[in-house]
Amino acid sequence: MISPIEYNTAWSKTRLRSPKIWYTWKILEPYVQKAARRLEIGVGMFPKFSVKDTYFLDTSEHAINELNKHGGRGVVMGAEEQLPFQKNFFDLVGAFEVLEHLEKPELAIREVAKIVKSGGLFILSVPMNPGHWSSWDVFAGHVQRFEPAQLQALLEKEGFSVEHCYVSWKFVKKRVFSWFMRLAGSLPLHFPNFFFSLYGYAIPSYTWFGRTFSKSRHYLSLLSIPKDSISALVVCTKR
């Protein structure tokens, strides 16, 4: 699916953000601190790992240049390409809101499996449940939303065991909130440039709201998460 966003141009209109602004940082920080070698794929200008000494991959030359200026080790390339690292190189690999953009996410997972050490971690987040498909997915260039069994099978096939799943609790069951989100989600398709510029200014409020009100519920398996989950953060170990 083709997104109206041209990401290299879009990222050039925003500034690099600290991973500490996201509600996920409290989950990810212990893993990041323990990992001597770590890689984040498809990072853009919104890294979820600390930047200094982290390897990064992204298709945006602008984003990679900015990350490298702040101590990152970035390479410009796509997630489905053959990764330019030796086997068993990383202790930790992250891919946040990446797999849903790919026609063949299994290829990216296979490449990650090659470069993660045995016992190393692959942490990812993806939108869940095709029933939640919206104009936001179209705007962002998503190919799909994942079913729990589908994602678990993809990971297990490439040698990963799911250890932890985190699902963010949101006000999805409130009718007024759901209506508002559908309305907001329709704006990007009609005014993409305006929306992305506005989004850059709204990031501080948006992330504060997430840190304050998004309460992550913990599960030990993808098959255990609620069927109406909007998204999931998944921690996997390479067998």
N, C-alpha and C positions, 0 to 999 in steps of 0.2 A: 504494500500500500504506500502511496506517495503522500508525504506530508506537505502542507503549504509552507512549512518552516524550512528555510535553508539554514542549517544549523551553524555553519561557519560564520555566516552573516549575523545570525541571531545572537550567538555567543559574543560577538564583537560589540554588541550593544549593552552588555551587562558586565558586571565586575565579578572577580573571583570571590567566592564566599567560603567562610570557614565551615568545616564539618560540624563544629560545635553548635551551629544554629539549628540543626535538624533534630527532631525528637529521637531519631535512630541512634544518635551519638552515644547515649547512655547504654545502649545495647552493644554497640560496636567497639567502644573505647577499650575494654579489656582485651579483646581479640587483637586490635591494632597494636597495643602496647607490647604484647607478647611476641608478635611476628617480626622477626629480624628482616625477612624479605617479603614484601607485599606488593601486590599489583591491583589496580582498579581499572576496569574496562568501561568505556563509554561514559567518561566522567563529565565532559563538558566543563562548565564553570562552577558546578555545584558538587565538589568532591565530598564523599562520605568518609574517606580515610584522611588522616592528617597528611598534609602535602609533603613535608620535608622527608626526603629519602624514599618516598613511595614511587614505584613505577606506575606509569599511566599510559593508557591507549585511548585515542579518540580520533574521529575523522576530521575534527576541527583543528586546523593548524593554529588558529588564534588561541584556542583553549590550551593546547599543549604548550605553546610559547609562554603563556601566562603562568601555567603550573611550573614550568621549568625555571622561570624567574624567581619563584618562591621556594626553590629547593627540590622540586620534583624531578623525576627522570622519565620524561614523556616521549612517546613515539606516535606519529600520525599514521593511523591505519584503522581498518574496520575489524569488528569483533568476529566475523566469519572467516577471516584470512588466517593463514598459518602463522602462529605466534612466534616471534623472533627470540625465543628464549630456550635455553637447554632444558632437558627433561628434569623433573623433580627439583626445580630451581626455587620455587616459592613456598613459604610457610602459609601464606594466606592470599587468596584471590577474591576480589569483590566485583560484582556486576549488578548495579542497582538500576532498575527500570531500563534494561537493555534487551533481554531475550524476547520481549514482546514485539520488538521492532524487526526481528529476523524471520525470513522465510523458512530457514532451517536452523532453529535454535540448537538442535542436537549437534551440529557441527561446532558451534562455539563451545558447548559443554565438553565435547570430545577434546578440543584443543586445551581447554583449562585442565582437564584431567591429566594431560601429558606433562604439564609444567608444575603441578602441585605435588609436593612431597607426599609419600605415604604417611598417613596420619595428619596431613595438612588440611586446611579448611578452605571451602568454597562458600562464600556468603552471597546471596542474591536476593533481590526483591523483584516481584512481578505483579501486575494487576491480575486479579482472579475473577472467575465467573463470567462467562460470555453473556449472561443475562444482564450484566451491568454495562454492556457496550453502549457508548454514548458518542456525541459529537466531539468530545475531548479526545477519545481514542483516534478518531479520524484526523483531527488537527495534529496530534502528536506523531502520526505515522505508524500507529500500532498495526501489526498484522493480526494479532489475536490476544485474547485473554485466556488464561490457563485454567483447566480443571485440576483439582488436587491430584487425582489418580494419574492424569496425563503427565504432570510435572514430576511427580515422584518416580514414574516409570522412566522418564528421560534421564533423571539423575542416577538412578540405580543402574541403568544400562551402561553408563560410563564409569561405574565403580565408586559412586558416592553414596554414603549412608546419611539419611536425614536425621539430624540429632535434635534440632530445635526449630520451632516455627513461632513467629510472632505476628499476630493479627491486630491491627490498630482498631480500637473501638471508636466509632464515629456516630453521628446522629442520623444514620441512614434510615432509621425507621420513623423519623419524624416527618410527616407529610410536607410541612412548610419548608423544612430544610432540604428535603429531596427535590421539591419543586424549584427552589432557588438554585440548587446545584445544576439541575438540568438547564435552567435559563442561562446561568453563567457559562456552562459548557458549550452553549450554542454560539457565544460571542466570538471565539477564536476563528471559526470558519468564515465569518463575515468580515471581521476586522483583525486579521492576524498580526500585522505590524503594530497597530495600536495596542493590541492585547499584550504582545510580548514586552513592549516598552512599559506598559502599566504594571505588568507582572514584576519587572525589575524593581520598581518602586514599592510594590506591595510585599516583597519577600520578607522584610523584618516582621511585619504584622502577621503574615501567613505562618512563618516558622514559629513565632511566639505562640500563636494559637495552637499549633501542633504540639509544641512542648508542654503547653499548659493543659490541654484537653484530650490529647490522644493517649489513651491508656492501652498499652500493648498487652494482649492476653497471650499467654505462653502455652504451647502444645508440643508434644513430643513426636508428632507425625503430621504430615500433610493431610492424611486421611482423617485426622481428628478435628481439623479446623471447621468452623461453621460453614454450611453450604452457601450462605449468602455473603461470604467474605469478599470485600472489595479488592484487597491486596494482601500480600504475605511477604514477610522477611524470613528467609530460610537459611539455616546454618547446617552445612554438610561437612562430613569428614570423608577424606579419600581412604578407601579400604586398602 
